[in-house]
Amino acid sequence: MATDFSPSYVARAAKNLHWKLRLALRFAPWIKRWRLLRLRFGSRRVHTGVAIPKLTENLEAGSAHFKEDKWAFMENIFPADFYRELLVNWPKKRYLEPPREVAKSYNTGFGWIHDYSTTSDFSNCDPRGEYPILLSLLNYLRSSEISSRVTAFAGTQEPLVLYSFILTDAGTGAEVVPHKDSSKDDPRAKYLLNFIFFIDATGGKNTGALTLSRDNELTDIMFEAPRLQNTCLAYDILGDFYHGFPPIAPGKWRWVITAQFCQKSYVEKTA
């Protein structure tokens, strides 16, 4: 959950909502029903692929910067063949939950959380298994190989494992109000990392580039992701900075997969 918002920023965000997003938030329950109908009666096609999920050696290339500054930006994070298949197999919006709040006003889906997920097959949002590539990526990020690589990347004293996974699809007016994650206040949390995998976006200004800022109004910016195709921004959730992005400009959009890692003992104590 999000915390440490700026009340004035939140008020401005609510006041200045794009009309399309305002309608989407207001009619979210009906949009959800319509999407379920389309999911039930729409065309069915399993999106097959042959590329093996993998993170490139650019993960390791970002390690020194992460250890020094608590964040790192990495390009070409997926091999070209797997990245191409992700683009082709990105799910349609009928598989996703519509936006429901101003603070994080985007579509979400294909979520998995270690403590709460009863299944690992996305059957709740993809009952016919039409997007196996996303399941293969989830399983890869849960693997011992990635656990070892992410642990080395962060230089932690305890092994890190995948804690959560979610896909987000943001369009006109969508934003993330600058905040910190409430998990920072959990006394059991020693290591918590977010990996924001930018899959694709229209590019240019106000396209949903996640921004790290020293304040919760995005006036003292530390870093703004410059490219949103096959890149990754990793940051320490316990770091002393905020994250968010201003409203996406009309006609623009972005696709993202977020993976959160935590120390193994955190999972064992909360499972």
N, C-alpha and C positions, 0 to 999 in steps of 0.2 A: 504494500500500500504506500501511497505518497503522503508526505508530510512537509512541514516548514514552507508552506506557500506564502507568497506575499498577498495579503488581503486586497490591496489596491490593484495588483495585477489581475487577480481572479475576478474582481468586479469589472475591470475594463474588458477582460476576455468575454465575460458573460454579456456585457452590453454590446460589444462589437462583433458578435457572432455573424458569420455570413448567413444570409437568409436560407440557403440550401441546407446548411448544417443545422440551423435552428429548427427547420422543419423535420430534419432527420431525427434529431434528439426528441422532439415532441411526439413523433409518430413511430418511435423505435419498436414498440410492441407489434404494431401493424406491419412494419417492414419485416420484422422477424417472421410473422405468420406467412407473409407473401413469399419470403425466401424458403420457408419450409415446404410450401406448396410446390414451388419450382424445383426444390430438391427431390420431392417425392415423384413428380410427374415429368421432370425434365429428362433430357437425353442422358444416357449412361455410357461412359467410356472410361476404361482403365487406362491411365496415362503411363505407359510402360517406358522404361529407360534402361540403359545398359551401363551408364557411367557410375563409377563407385564413389560414394561420398568421401571427401578427404579435405583436410585443411593443408594448404601449401606451407612451405618452409618460411613464408613471410610471417607466420605466427612467431617463430623463434626470432626473426629479425626485429620484431617489435618489443622483445622482452626487456632489453636494456632501458628503453624509454619508459616502459611501464614501471619498472622497478624504481626509476628515478623520479618520475612525475605522477605516478598513480593512474596514468592513462596512456594509451598508444593507439595510433591509427595505422591500419595495415591495408595495402592494396592487393588486388588479385589474390584474395584469401581462399577462393576455391579454384581448383584446376578448371581450365577452359571448358572441357567436355561436360563436367558436372554442372558448372554454372549455366551453360547453354540449356541443359535439361531443366534446371530450376526455372529459368525464364519461360520455357515452353509449357511447363507443368504448373505454373502458378494457379492456385484455385480461383474459381469464379466467386463472386460475392455471395451467392446463395449458400455457400458453405461456411460463411462467416457470420459472427454476431455483429449487428449494427452498432454504431456508436451510441452511448447512453449517458455520457457525462462530458462536461466542458473541459475538465482537467486533462482528460486523455480521450480526445474525440475522434477515434478512428475505429475501423472494423477490426475485429480480432477473431482468431480461430486456431484450430489445431494446437490447443494448449495442453501442456502436461506439467504437473507439479509433483515432485517426489512424495510429499506427505499426503496428497489428496487424490491422486489419480488412481482409480481402481483398474483402469485398463491402460495399455500402452500401444493401442492400435488405432486411435483416433476414431473409434466407431461411433462416438457421440456426435461428431460433425461430418464424418465421411463414412456413413454406414455401409457403403458398397465397396469401400477400399479403392477409390478411383485415383488416389494420389499416393501411391506407394513410395515415391521419391522422398516425401516429407517424413514418412515413417523410417526410411533407411537413414535419413540424416539424423533424426532423433536417436536412433539406436547407435549410430556412430559417435555422436556426442556423449552418449552414456558409456562408451567403451573404456576399457582400461588404458588403451593407447592414448586417447584424448585426456583422460584423467592425468596420466603421467606428463603429457606435453603441457597442459594448462598449469599443472603444479610447477613445472620447471619455468614456464613463462612468467609466473607471478613470483617465483622464488619463496614460496611459503614453506613453513616448517611442518605442515600437515598436508596430506594428499587432498586434492580438490576433486569434487565430483559434480555432475550436472544436477542442479536443483530444480530448474524450470525451463520451459521451452514454449514459445508462443509466436505466432505469425500475426503481423499487423499490416493493414492495407489502408492508407490514408489518402484523402482527396481534398478537394476544395474546402478551405476554411478549417480543416483539422489542425489541431495543435496539441502540444504537451506543455501545460503550465509548468514553469520552472519549479523544481522541488528536490527534496532528498527522499530516499526510500526509508520507510519506517523500520525496516529490518536493522538499520544502523543502531537502533536503540535496544536491540535484543542483546542482553549481556552474554549470551552464548555465542554470538557471532564474532568470530576472529577474522575470517576471510570471506568476503562476498564480492564477486566480480560479475559485471554485466558485459556480455559480448553482443554488440549491435551489428548484425550482419545486414548491410545495405544490399539488397538484391537488385533493385532497379528504381529509377525515378526520372521525371522529365528533365531535371537539371535546372540550373540557373538559380536566381534568388528566390527565397521563400518556397523551397521544395521539400521541406521537412528534414533538413540537415540537423541532426541532433547536436546541441550546443552545450558545452561545459562552461559554467560561469561561476565566479566567486560570489555572486549575489543572486537573489531569487527574483530579479527583474530583468535579467539578461543585459545589464548595462556594463558589467565588468567581465567581458568574455575572455575565457582562457583558450578555447578552441572550438571551431565550427567545422564539421566534416565537409571537405571541399568537393568530394566526389562520392556519388551514391550508387555506383554500379560495381558489384563484386568487391566491396571494401568492408572493413570492419573497424568499429570503434570499441575498444575494450577499456573499461574504467573500474576503479575501485569504488564500490558502493559506500564503503566506510570513509572515503576521502572527504576532505573538507571543501566540497564544491557542490553546485547544483547542476541539474541537467533538464533540458526541455528544448522546445523549438517554437517559434512564432507561427501564426496561421499560414497554412499553405495557400499560395496565390490561386485565384480562379483558373480552372482548367489544368492545374498541375496535380501530381500524385507521387506517391512513393510506396515501395514494397520493402518490408523489413522482417527479419527473423531475429528474435531476441533469445539468447541462452544465458541463464544465470548459473554460476558455479559457486559452491560453498565448500567449507572443509567437511571431510567425511564425518567427523564427530558431531557436527551440527545436524546432519541428516539422521544419524543414529539416535540422537537424543530426542528428535522431534518426530520420528517416524511412528 
